[in-house]
């Protein structure tokens, strides 16, 4: 099944089948509805067939019979020759199972169609008025009032005259003159009785209707079964096509074709327009054509609409699988452009405001406030001259004060900017500063002095600590090297007794541990001070993870752990130093071997998120983690509170420092006994 979803021929076959099944399902559904409406599921087939004789085919023949007799009546009344060959051929016994008679109001026979017989299956009568002549008349009348005019026109309607136009003109004496155009009809009232022959020998519309209805009645229960079966098959093909959307043979992951690259809203609008046009043409074909033409038009419409709808659903499924489907839309692009424009506008206004000196900013704001107040005062109705005078006096007093305050604030702003930029030797001039502004300036000067002292002390302490670690580690390595070498020589000697060899083994193990601790101290010191050369180059994360997994496979199995590697399918690349990144992975996997619970799985994976490559290591700790992730990151801190395992507690600190040297981030997360290390680098595109 998974292989079929990527095969093009399978998708095309499924699309053709679902279209064919949809046409068949629609036919079964319409047939079932027609049989149900005809009473085929509640009455006997004979009753349904007899009732169907009252339907459209019979009354179509009745209408044609009325047209036939109308031609004959007009020829009789006005002497005009009409061509009745069509009607004679249509109602001939070999072409029609229908015949009719025409009688007057007294029941006298006026006309009968060819092939009349006394044996018939069904008959129905229809009393109708047949117009055989009409005349257009125009008359001009003068009425005493418009009411009299309306009464006369209504009387024409009562006489079955068709008034289609009249004018109204009011005379000087108040009377109304009107020119009336109307039509006068000559008609006869007759009764037309239609009959259906006992034996349906002619292949006319009545026979066709009875034939197909009998077929539907014989298959009425099979129609339901076929409809249900086709519905199940369509649902299965529908699910298959949605699952196959976005897959291509020989391509891993989701693959977008040229349709999937079209903006979604534009594509939906175009396809909706095509579907609406197809439905419009289908409605026109159904309304103007015969039943078999309507059936053919319906099949063609479904053959067009079903693939279009499935194409829409498949491209939507592909976009959802790929994620961020909203990005490939015209609306999203317009919103993004508008957002960029407004951000550019805001940045521009902000930049202009920042470019103005503080005093000019205050002047602009103060001028705007004054202008608003002045406009409000001009609109005031009470003593405007006095209010203008008071306004001018107040502003003359306040304006110098505000300008001096703005100048003092500008001086404080310059001092704060210098301190924020790291210029701890900057001193704010406190002359001409008063009250709170002077106090604030003195506080900023005091902060600068205190920060300078703290920074100097911190730098001296850090330098002393680094030098101490380096020197002590170097001094320890010289005697430690001798101890390791002599222990190695003792191991090669056949020392007796057995107890002495056990002591030598303890010395060998502890000296190796001390040597590892010394090397870790030196490496931690170099990593924290940045005294390690870093060469950043494009690095494939999945390849490096696979190599380190191969190196640690035997150790993980010996520790009772099952490694699970989940690489990102896009094979991401980052800028990193391969040797240092290997050291980071080595420290993490070494900790896993020491502290992970045996019999569990450990996961390490790579994933691309928002232009970042996230590398994650997860395992279950065999010791209770009752400390926070920040404490675990500190030097000489270990997850084993009893400190009964090997390790110096420097591995995570070294890994963090090495990651930061490569411009990455290193984070830890602890959830109960779940330990997670997260390394993040920028994605190299």
SELOBA-369846 format. One line per field, with one value per residue (C-alpha): residue number from 1; residue in one letter; x, y, z. Coordinates in pm, whole numbers. Layout:
BEGIN
pos c(NUM|...) .
code c(A|...) .
east c(X|...) .
north c(Y|...) .
up c(Z|...) .
//
This chain:
BEGIN
pos c(1|2|3|4|5|6|7|8|9|10|11|12|13|14|15|16|17|18|19|20|21|22|23|24|25|26|27|28|29|30|31|32|33|34|35|36|37|38|39|40|41|42|43|44|45|46|47|48|49|50|51|52|53|54|55|56|57|58|59|60|61|62|63|64|65|66|67|68|69|70|71|72|73|74|75|76|77|78|79|80|81|82|83|84|85|86|87|88|89|90|91|92|93|94|95|96|97|98|99|100|101|102|103|104|105|106|107|108|109|110|111|112|113|114|115|116|117|118|119|120|121|122|123|124|125|126|127|128|129|130|131|132|133|134|135|136|137|138|139|140|141|142|143|144|145|146|147|148|149|150|151|152|153|154|155|156|157|158|159|160|161|162|163|164|165|166|167|168|169|170|171|172|173|174|175|176|177|178|179|180|181|182|183|184|185|186|187|188|189|190|191|192|193|194|195|196|197|198|199|200|201|202|203|204|205|206|207|208|209|210|211|212|213|214|215|216|217|218|219|220|221|222|223|224|225|226|227|228|229|230|231|232|233|234|235|236|237|238|239|240|241|242|243|244|245|246|247|248|249|250|251|252|253|254|255|256|257|258|259|260|261|262|263|264|265|266|267|268|269|270|271|272|273|274|275|276|277|278|279|280|281|282|283|284|285|286|287|288|289|290|291|292|293|294|295|296|297|298|299|300|301|302|303|304|305|306|307|308|309|310|311|312|313|314|315|316|317|318|319|320|321|322|323|324|325|326|327|328|329|330|331|332|333|334|335|336|337|338|339|340|341|342|343|344|345|346|347|348|349|350|351|352|353|354|355|356|357|358|359|360|361|362|363|364|365|366|367|368|369|370|371|372|373|374|375|376|377|378|379|380|381|382|383|384|385|386|387|388|389|390|391|392|393|394|395|396|397|398|399|400|401|402|403|404|405|406|407|408|409|410|411|412|413|414|415|416|417|418|419|420|421|422|423|424|425|426|427|428|429|430|431|432|433|434|435|436|437|438|439|440|441|442|443|444|445|446|447|448|449|450|451|452|453|454|455|456|457|458|459|460|461|462|463|464|465|466|467|468|469|470|471|472|473|474|475|476|477|478|479|480|481|482|483|484|485|486|487|488|489|490|491|492|493|494|495|496|497|498|499|500|501|502|503|504|505|506|507|508|509|510|511|512|513|514|515|516|517|518|519|520|521|522|523|524|525|526|527|528|529|530|531|532|533|534|535|536|537|538|539|540|541|542|543|544|545|546|547|548|549|550|551|552|553|554|555|556|557|558|559|560|561|562|563|564|565|566|567|568|569|570|571|572|573|574|575|576|577|578|579|580|581|582|583|584|585|586|587|588|589|590|591|592|593|594|595|596|597|598|599|600|601|602|603|604|605|606|607|608|609|610|611|612|613|614|615|616|617|618|619|620|621|622|623|624|625|626|627|628|629|630|631|632|633|634|635|636|637|638|639|640|641|642|643|644|645|646|647|648|649|650|651|652|653|654|655|656|657|658|659|660|661|662|663|664|665|666|667|668|669|670|671|672|673|674|675|676|677|678|679|680|681|682|683|684|685) .
code c(X|X|X|X|X|X|X|X|X|X|X|X|X|X|X|X|X|X|X|X|X|X|X|X|X|X|X|X|X|X|X|X|X|X|X|X|X|X|X|X|X|X|X|X|X|X|X|X|X|X|X|X|X|X|X|X|X|X|X|X|X|X|X|X|X|X|X|X|X|X|X|X|X|X|X|X|X|X|X|X|X|X|X|X|X|X|X|X|X|X|X|X|X|X|X|X|X|X|X|X|X|X|X|X|X|X|X|X|X|X|X|X|X|X|X|X|X|X|X|X|X|X|X|X|X|X|X|X|X|X|X|X|X|X|X|X|X|X|X|X|X|X|X|X|X|X|X|X|X|X|X|X|X|X|X|X|X|X|X|X|X|X|X|X|X|X|X|X|X|X|X|X|X|X|X|X|X|X|X|X|X|X|X|X|X|X|X|X|X|X|X|X|X|X|X|X|X|X|X|X|X|X|X|X|X|X|X|X|X|X|X|X|X|X|X|X|X|X|X|X|X|X|X|X|X|X|X|X|X|X|X|X|X|X|X|X|X|X|X|X|X|X|X|X|X|X|X|X|X|X|X|X|X|X|X|X|X|X|X|X|X|X|X|X|X|X|X|X|X|X|X|X|X|X|X|X|X|X|X|X|X|X|X|X|X|X|X|X|X|X|X|X|X|X|X|X|X|X|X|X|X|X|X|X|X|X|X|X|X|X|X|X|X|X|X|X|X|X|X|X|X|X|X|X|X|X|X|X|X|X|X|X|X|X|X|X|X|X|X|X|X|X|X|X|X|X|X|X|X|X|X|X|X|X|X|X|X|X|X|X|X|X|X|X|X|X|X|X|X|X|X|X|X|X|X|X|X|X|X|X|X|X|X|X|X|X|X|X|X|X|X|X|X|X|X|X|X|X|X|X|X|X|X|X|X|X|X|X|X|X|X|X|X|X|X|X|X|X|X|X|X|X|X|X|X|X|X|X|X|X|X|X|X|X|X|X|X|X|X|X|X|X|X|X|X|X|X|X|X|X|X|X|X|X|X|X|X|X|X|X|X|X|X|X|X|X|X|X|X|X|X|X|X|X|X|X|X|X|X|X|X|X|X|X|X|X|X|X|X|X|X|X|X|X|X|X|X|X|X|X|X|X|X|X|X|X|X|X|X|X|X|X|X|X|X|X|X|X|X|X|X|X|X|X|X|X|X|X|X|X|X|X|X|X|X|X|X|X|X|X|X|X|X|X|X|X|X|X|X|X|X|X|X|X|X|X|X|X|X|X|X|X|X|X|X|X|X|X|X|X|X|X|X|X|X|X|X|X|X|X|X|X|X|X|X|X|X|X|X|X|X|X|X|X|X|X|X|X|X|X|X|X|X|X|X|X|X|X|X|X|X|X|X|X|X|X|X|X|X|X|X|X|X|X|X|X|X|X|X|X|X|X|X|X|X|X|X|X|X|X|X|X|X|X|X|X|X|X|X|X|X|X|X|X|X|X|X|X|X|X|X|X|X|X|X|X|X|X|X|X|X|X|X|X|X|X|X|X|X|X|X|X|X|X|X) .
east c(0|282|450|126|82|393|306|160|-31|-201|-318|-449|-627|-783|-896|-1059|-1228|-1364|-1509|-1674|-1803|-1939|-2135|-2267|-2353|-2543|-2734|-2827|-2926|-3145|-3300|-3375|-3526|-3742|-3867|-3939|-4127|-4328|-4418|-4211|-4111|-4465|-4684|-4681|-4498|-4826|-4983|-4678|-4675|-5046|-5004|-4713|-4953|-5078|-4729|-4554|-4547|-4930|-4986|-4724|-4936|-5246|-5077|-4980|-5340|-5463|-5214|-5325|-5693|-5613|-5459|-5765|-6003|-5822|-5828|-6203|-6286|-6071|-6000|-5624|-5429|-5210|-4953|-5068|-4840|-4626|-4923|-5067|-4735|-4684|-5029|-5030|-5079|-4732|-4567|-4786|-4964|-5187|-5509|-5767|-6117|-6259|-6621|-6822|-7016|-7307|-7085|-7096|-6784|-6593|-6270|-6083|-5719|-5619|-5619|-5894|-5992|-6234|-5963|-5746|-5557|-5612|-5796|-5822|-6029|-5930|-6174|-5997|-6065|-5899|-5831|-5867|-5856|-5754|-5769|-5588|-5829|-5767|-6035|-6034|-6283|-6357|-6450|-6592|-6318|-6022|-6245|-6477|-6176|-6053|-6403|-6418|-6076|-6173|-6484|-6260|-6062|-6387|-6472|-6135|-5992|-5619|-5551|-5181|-5157|-5362|-5294|-5445|-5494|-5679|-5885|-5949|-6301|-6171|-6267|-6021|-5940|-5781|-5653|-5688|-5507|-5637|-5675|-5999|-5997|-6233|-6230|-6429|-6459|-6412|-6327|-6023|-6011|-5680|-5641|-5348|-5383|-5406|-5101|-4795|-4676|-4518|-4180|-4300|-4240|-4511|-4350|-4002|-4128|-4299|-3995|-3738|-3971|-4024|-3645|-3598|-3874|-3710|-3376|-3518|-3347|-3027|-3003|-2973|-2708|-2510|-2529|-2398|-2117|-2013|-2019|-1780|-1547|-1553|-1466|-1176|-1042|-1096|-884|-618|-590|-561|-289|-108|-119|231|418|633|820|1190|1149|1158|913|648|693|509|412|336|-26|86|305|7|-121|-400|-666|-599|-624|-947|-1101|-1011|-1136|-1455|-1522|-1474|-1702|-1973|-1954|-1984|-2286|-2445|-2405|-2540|-2853|-2910|-2871|-3111|-3375|-3369|-3306|-3481|-3430|-3158|-2982|-3008|-2857|-2566|-2510|-2513|-2254|-2028|-2070|-1971|-1675|-1553|-1647|-1526|-1160|-1157|-1288|-1041|-759|-856|-870|-539|-348|-498|-386|-34|-7|-128|122|405|302|274|9|-107|225|151|-158|-213|-385|-85|155|-56|-78|298|358|121|296|634|503|362|681|884|657|683|1061|1081|877|1078|1406|1299|1200|1529|1726|1584|1768|1577|1519|1366|1147|1020|964|764|549|502|410|152|-4|-15|-175|-445|-519|-528|-774|-996|-994|-1087|-1387|-1492|-1782|-1707|-1476|-1226|-1001|-943|-882|-621|-439|-427|-311|-21|85|86|291|547|607|613|812|1155|1107|1032|1330|1571|1427|1465|1830|1894|1719|1934|2245|2116|2028|2381|2524|2294|2378|2750|2710|2496|2764|3028|3202|3234|3473|3207|3104|2788|2834|2601|2627|2296|2112|1870|1651|1574|1768|2091|2035|1975|2298|2499|2349|2449|2805|2815|2686|2962|3231|3083|3045|3406|3532|3313|3426|3793|3754|3567|3831|4111|3925|3856|4214|4344|4111|4208|4578|4537|4357|4612|4915|4785|4677|5022|5195|4976|5034|5414|5403|5083|5257|5529|5269|5084|5405|5529|5189|5201|5544|5417|5130|5380|5571|5460|5395|5307|5090|4745|4647|4932|4803|4460|4627|4806|4472|4320|4619|4586|4212|4239|4545|4365|4065|4289|4455|4113|4008|4326|4270|3907|4015|4256|3999|3727|3961|4050|3688|3557|3828|3807|4169|4081|4115|3781|3749|3389|3301|2986|2908|2640|2471|2324|2662|2838|2560|2575|2952|2939|2650|2865|3153|2931|2718|2914|2931|2558|2477|2713|2525|2193|2069|1890|1991|1721|1849|1596|1773|1598|1510|1633|1999|2060|2400|2544|2857|3061|3402|3368|3630|3474|3121|3240|3374|3033|2855|3123|3068|2690|2701|2962|2724|2444|2652|2729|2396|2115|1890|1972|1697|1566|1597|1802|1706|1917|1773|1811|1524|1483|1261|1223|1561|1730|1883|1790|1995|1839|1967|1709|1743|1598|1829|1895|1942|1677|1731|1640|1842|1759|1899|2099|2274|2363|2534|2773|3121|3182|2805|2688|2349|2476|2435|2632|2921|2973|3024|3314|3320|3436|3115|3282|3141|2826|3012|3273|3000|2825|3146|3245|2895|2906|3250|3084|2806|2547|2330|2333|2036|1931|1577|1481|1130|1121|1376|1375|1702|1719|2014|1922|2186|2078|2263|2158|2058|2307|2118) .
north c(0|240|173|231|580|698|540|776|502|402|760|796|460|554|890|726|462|712|915|607|497|846|838|491|596|901|684|431|709|881|548|464|809|778|432|551|857|632|407|113|10|20|-91|-372|-316|-343|-67|156|104|186|497|608|645|963|1116|1347|1132|1103|1476|1566|1373|1555|1891|1776|1661|2008|2166|1921|2004|2381|2363|2179|2429|2730|2574|2518|2867|3095|2870|2878|2567|2425|2148|1864|1592|1600|1535|1267|1085|1127|991|708|360|244|548|611|413|718|823|1089|1218|1572|1639|1957|2071|1841|1535|1531|1387|1655|1470|1147|1061|775|422|465|138|32|-149|79|60|412|732|1088|1392|1760|2048|2335|2656|2658|2993|2981|3357|3688|4055|4368|4657|5025|5265|5618|5701|5999|5931|6156|6054|5819|5589|5548|5476|5205|5052|5023|4862|4610|4524|4441|4203|4044|3975|3796|4080|4131|4502|4553|4932|5246|5619|5878|6247|6491|6751|7112|7032|6756|6463|6189|6087|5744|5547|5173|4892|4540|4201|4013|3631|3381|3040|2718|2517|2144|1830|1625|1265|1081|701|462|145|-189|-324|-94|-181|151|267|611|809|616|284|415|541|209|8|189|206|-170|-217|1|-182|-518|-384|-168|-360|-412|-36|13|-260|-120|233|113|-88|203|439|212|184|560|621|374|541|883|787|634|949|1173|946|940|1318|1468|1139|1068|755|783|1098|1090|1302|1530|1635|1932|1923|2226|2238|2251|2552|2761|2995|2805|3077|3155|2786|2744|3047|2919|2565|2694|2905|2602|2388|2655|2692|2314|2304|2596|2418|2097|2275|2425|2084|1920|2192|2203|1839|1505|1264|1065|1388|1504|1172|1209|1571|1461|1190|1438|1694|1436|1326|1687|1790|1480|1498|1873|1832|1550|1764|2042|1804|1637|1966|2081|1752|1794|2147|2041|1754|1988|2243|2620|2584|2941|3080|2988|3209|3547|3674|3583|3751|4068|4071|4020|4310|4531|4426|4510|4847|4937|4818|5030|5328|5284|5242|5553|5763|5624|5695|6054|6107|5959|6174|6487|6607|6574|6947|6961|6663|6852|7165|6970|6803|7126|7311|7047|7067|7446|7436|7199|7415|7729|7572|7465|7818|7971|7741|7852|8100|8266|8576|8461|8770|8715|8343|8410|8655|8409|8134|8345|8444|8083|7963|8240|8122|7749|7743|7840|7592|7309|7398|7395|7064|6914|7022|6858|6540|6535|6548|6256|6066|6104|5975|5673|5590|5604|5370|5130|5126|5018|5357|5329|5625|5873|6140|6351|6725|6816|7192|7368|7055|7090|6882|6529|6569|6650|6355|6123|6241|6177|5828|5749|5866|5645|5346|5395|5391|5085|4894|4970|4831|4519|4449|4485|4252|3996|4003|3957|3670|3497|3537|3408|3108|3017|3050|2848|2562|2559|2573|2317|2084|2114|2052|1748|1598|1559|1330|1169|1065|893|714|591|469|284|125|7|-147|-321|-468|-634|-794|-1122|-975|-1209|-1259|-1222|-947|-728|-759|-640|-335|-263|-283|-30|201|167|246|545|690|670|843|1115|1161|1196|1453|1655|1654|1759|2046|2175|2137|2307|2598|2638|2608|2865|3119|3058|2948|2678|2733|2697|2629|2661|2479|2318|2004|1741|1676|1335|1201|1310|1169|840|815|881|633|368|443|405|112|-151|63|134|-236|-318|-63|-231|60|52|347|501|740|970|1187|1472|1358|1686|1611|1957|2126|2369|2580|2402|2262|1887|1794|2013|1902|1540|1617|1754|1439|1222|1386|1347|980|910|1053|837|522|618|752|606|336|-10|-178|150|331|641|872|1111|1298|1598|1824|2148|2407|2766|2786|2617|2269|2115|1814|1633|1356|1192|916|795|848|559|808|1042|1386|1613|1908|2162|2174|2490|2315|2018|2258|2381|2236|1935|1872|1518|1354|1077|1239|958|1019|642|642|753|1107|1452|1649|1858|1692|1904|2226|2144|2056|2388|2590|2408|2461|2832|2861|2729|2993|2740|2704|2420|2362|2096|1994|1769|1624|1374|1110|1217|1390|1589|1776|2019|2164|2431|2572|2797|2606|2640|2710) .
up c(0|88|-248|-441|-293|-480|-818|-1080|-1261|-935|-876|-1234|-1212|-877|-1018|-1321|-1105|-854|-1145|-1297|-956|-891|-1219|-1134|-779|-906|-1156|-885|-649|-908|-1009|-646|-589|-904|-803|-449|-578|-810|-515|-637|-283|-141|-435|-686|-1017|-1212|-1005|-1046|-1424|-1451|-1236|-1453|-1745|-1574|-1597|-1841|-2155|-2165|-2112|-2371|-2618|-2492|-2561|-2910|-2964|-2870|-3115|-3386|-3345|-3325|-3674|-3803|-3639|-3783|-4129|-4093|-3958|-4171|-4469|-4423|-4521|-4243|-4280|-4055|-4194|-3880|-3653|-3880|-3886|-3512|-3416|-3670|-3509|-3610|-3441|-3136|-2866|-2807|-2980|-2893|-2963|-2958|-2854|-2810|-2505|-2596|-2637|-3014|-3175|-3365|-3449|-3379|-3447|-3680|-3545|-3287|-3116|-2848|-2653|-2443|-2118|-1988|-2082|-1946|-2049|-2061|-2123|-2297|-2489|-2830|-2995|-3371|-3451|-3290|-3399|-3285|-3219|-3144|-3019|-2878|-2604|-2382|-2018|-1751|-1507|-1464|-1259|-1557|-1775|-1538|-1519|-1900|-1925|-1655|-1857|-2155|-1936|-1821|-2187|-2227|-2434|-2390|-2323|-2383|-2407|-2336|-2293|-2059|-2154|-1922|-2115|-2011|-1891|-1660|-1878|-1978|-2335|-2383|-2680|-2604|-2790|-2726|-2890|-2947|-2952|-3122|-2951|-2912|-2592|-2650|-2456|-2560|-2441|-2470|-2474|-2436|-2642|-2467|-2648|-2663|-3012|-3114|-2977|-2866|-2545|-2356|-2447|-2356|-2021|-1942|-2058|-1843|-1545|-1563|-1577|-1272|-1087|-1159|-1025|-745|-462|-658|-706|-328|-301|-597|-451|-113|-275|-497|-199|-5|-305|-357|10|-13|-329|-171|132|-96|-310|-3|140|-197|-232|-216|-271|-576|-668|-588|-376|5|200|54|-311|-460|-826|-1044|-920|-557|-637|-752|-474|-297|-299|-668|-754|-556|-726|-1075|-1008|-847|-1156|-1383|-1163|-1153|-1532|-1576|-1343|-1531|-1864|-1708|-1579|-1925|-2089|-1842|-1886|-2266|-2362|-2340|-2054|-2227|-2327|-1966|-1848|-2093|-1982|-1617|-1683|-1866|-1586|-1323|-1537|-1529|-1175|-984|-1106|-1044|-688|-619|-759|-517|-220|-312|-343|-10|149|6|141|486|494|400|667|646|373|428|304|-59|-88|-248|67|283|41|35|415|437|197|397|718|572|454|795|968|725|795|1172|1153|937|1178|1469|1292|1217|1579|1701|1459|1616|1927|2251|2278|1929|2013|2315|2102|1843|2107|2296|1975|1886|2233|2215|1870|1988|2291|2077|1832|2121|2261|1925|1910|2259|2266|2604|2605|2343|2376|2747|2699|2427|2655|2942|2708|2576|2929|3050|2758|2798|3154|3088|2764|2916|3198|2959|2736|3033|3153|2807|2794|3133|3020|2708|2925|3134|2820|2686|3016|3024|2660|2738|3038|2835|2566|2820|2866|3243|3261|3140|3397|3371|3425|3716|3670|3602|3719|4005|4236|4112|3788|3979|4214|3921|3750|4069|4096|3738|3810|4122|3924|3668|3937|4111|3785|3692|4023|3995|3640|3734|4033|3825|3553|3808|3977|3645|3531|3865|3857|3503|3577|3897|3719|3437|3665|3916|3636|3477|3813|3875|3531|3583|3893|3766|3446|3648|3863|3553|3389|3699|3755|3394|3459|3773|3575|3343|3635|3788|4130|4414|4605|4439|4682|4556|4198|4317|4473|4147|3959|4201|4151|3774|3779|4012|3838|3503|3660|3802|3464|3297|3560|3500|3124|3173|3398|3136|2860|3069|3139|2771|2659|2908|2820|2444|2422|2164|1791|1614|1240|1126|806|655|854|789|1122|1031|914|1234|1451|1262|1311|1684|1715|1549|1786|2094|1977|2173|2489|2477|2437|2725|2939|2853|2639|2303|2084|1860|1592|1418|1158|981|624|472|569|725|728|984|1024|1296|1385|1329|1593|1864|1778|1795|2144|2246|2121|2285|2626|2602|2501|2767|3028|2885|2929|3291|3416|3195|3336|3189|2987|2843|2513|2452|2167|1967|1673|1441|1333|1137|1305|1185|1010|1308|1337|1673|1792|2089|2321|2554|2814|3144|3442|3679|3961|4094|3941|4231|4098|3829|3476|3558|3850|3630|3392|3663|3704|3930|3960|3883|3858|4089|4431|4599|4351|4331|3953|3745|3608|3707|3661|3389|3078|3045|3124|2858|2607|2672|2632|2313|2166|2244|2080|1760|1787|1898|2208|2461|2691|2940|3038|3329|3365|3650|3549|3183|3092|2769|2610|2330|2092|1843|1540|1253|939|654|329) .
//
